[in-house]
Amino acid sequence: MAPGMTENAVFIDTLMGVIRALRRSYDTRARAIGLTLSRARALTALAGREGVTQSELAAELAIEAPSLKRQIDALVADGFVARQPQEDDGRKNALVLTPRGRDSAIVDFTARLRREVLAGIPSEELEVAARVLKQIALNLEKTDRT
């Protein structure tokens, strides 16, 4: 530990470094196939939940629906995603990947990245880490409200 740094400071600095490294790796791959990070993230989330509505996808991504609408509009215009009327409610559209969206290297890259960055970490430790990170997120939400 560096002189004068608490365990909390070391943890947060390490976490921020991991976030930057993940973002840099993901962003580089997304740009290589003509996507922004936010569009690539939406495309990847949709790949696991085809048929959801924009509002459902926005909730999953924890972003505002108008922000996602702009991303989806761009993904539709670029041929990655299509909107289809929902069978049970014709007023709503389901989001589905097009063949271009399914073939997108970003979905495969994301799955590979998740496997590779977590390689060698026992599942028990990943469960503990996930609980810690979820608690940090909750603490941040509380801090943001005050």
C-alpha positions in Angstrom: 0.0 0.0 0.0 1.3 3.5 -0.9 2.3 5.7 2.1 -0.7 7.7 3.4 -3.3 5.6 1.5 -6.0 3.8 3.4 -7.4 0.4 2.4 -10.5 2.2 1.2 -8.5 4.5 -1.1 -6.5 1.6 -2.5 -9.7 -0.3 -3.2 -11.4 2.6 -4.9 -8.3 3.5 -6.9 -8.0 -0.2 -8.0 -11.7 -0.3 -8.9 -11.4 2.9 -11.0 -8.4 1.5 -12.8 -10.3 -1.7 -13.7 -13.3 0.4 -14.9 -11.0 2.4 -17.2 -9.2 -0.7 -18.6 -12.6 -2.4 -19.3 -14.0 0.7 -20.9 -10.9 1.2 -23.0 -10.9 -2.4 -24.3 -14.6 -2.4 -25.0 -14.6 1.0 -26.6 -11.7 0.1 -28.9 -13.6 -3.0 -30.2 -16.8 -1.1 -30.5 -15.2 1.6 -32.6 -13.6 -1.0 -34.8 -17.0 -2.1 -36.0 -18.5 1.4 -36.2 -20.3 1.5 -32.9 -20.2 3.9 -29.9 -19.7 2.3 -26.5 -23.3 3.0 -25.5 -24.7 1.5 -28.7 -22.5 -1.5 -28.4 -23.7 -1.9 -24.8 -27.3 -1.7 -25.9 -26.7 -4.2 -28.7 -25.0 -6.7 -26.3 -27.8 -6.4 -23.8 -30.4 -6.9 -26.5 -28.6 -10.0 -27.8 -29.5 -11.8 -24.6 -33.1 -10.5 -24.4 -34.5 -10.2 -27.9 -38.1 -9.2 -28.1 -38.0 -6.7 -25.1 -39.5 -3.2 -25.4 -37.3 -0.1 -25.3 -38.6 0.7 -21.8 -37.6 -2.8 -20.6 -34.2 -2.6 -22.1 -33.7 0.9 -20.7 -34.5 -0.4 -17.2 -32.0 -3.3 -17.7 -29.3 -0.9 -18.8 -30.2 1.6 -16.0 -30.5 4.5 -18.4 -33.3 6.9 -19.3 -35.7 5.8 -22.0 -35.1 8.9 -24.2 -31.4 8.2 -24.2 -31.9 4.6 -25.2 -34.4 5.7 -28.0 -31.6 7.7 -29.7 -29.3 4.7 -29.5 -31.9 2.3 -30.8 -32.8 4.8 -33.6 -29.1 4.8 -34.7 -28.8 1.0 -34.4 -32.0 0.7 -36.6 -30.6 3.1 -39.1 -27.3 1.2 -39.3 -29.1 -2.1 -39.7 -28.2 -3.7 -36.4 -31.7 -3.7 -34.8 -35.3 -3.8 -36.0 -38.5 -2.8 -34.3 -41.4 -5.2 -34.7 -45.0 -4.8 -33.3 -45.5 -7.0 -30.2 -48.0 -9.8 -30.8 -49.8 -9.2 -27.5 -49.9 -5.4 -27.7 -49.7 -3.8 -31.2 -49.0 -0.4 -29.6 -45.6 -1.5 -28.4 -42.6 -2.5 -30.4 -40.3 -5.4 -29.6 -36.6 -5.0 -30.4 -34.9 -7.7 -32.3 -31.5 -8.1 -33.8 -31.1 -8.2 -37.6 -28.7 -10.6 -39.2 -26.1 -7.8 -39.1 -26.7 -7.4 -35.4 -26.4 -11.1 -34.8 -23.2 -11.3 -36.8 -21.8 -8.3 -35.0 -18.4 -9.0 -33.5 -19.2 -6.9 -30.5 -21.5 -9.6 -29.0 -18.8 -12.3 -29.4 -16.2 -9.9 -28.1 -18.2 -9.1 -25.0 -18.7 -12.8 -24.1 -15.0 -13.5 -24.7 -14.0 -10.5 -22.6 -16.2 -11.6 -19.7 -14.6 -15.1 -19.8 -11.1 -13.8 -20.2 -11.1 -11.1 -17.5 -12.6 -13.4 -14.9 -10.4 -16.4 -15.8 -8.8 -18.1 -12.8 -11.1 -16.5 -10.3 -13.1 -19.1 -8.3 -16.8 -18.7 -8.5 -17.1 -18.2 -4.7 -14.8 -15.2 -4.9 -16.8 -13.8 -7.9 -20.0 -14.1 -5.8 -18.4 -12.1 -2.9 -17.0 -9.5 -5.4 -20.5 -9.2 -7.0 -22.1 -8.6 -3.6 -19.5 -6.0 -2.7 -19.9 -4.2 -6.0 -23.7 -4.2 -5.6 -23.4 -2.7 -2.1 -21.1 0.0 -3.5 -23.7 0.8 -6.2 -26.4 1.0 -3.5 -24.2 3.3 -1.4 -23.6 5.5 -4.4 -27.3 5.8 -5.0 -27.8 6.8 -1.4 -25.0 9.4 -1.7 -26.4 10.8 -4.9 -29.8 11.4 -3.3 -28.4 13.4 -0.4 
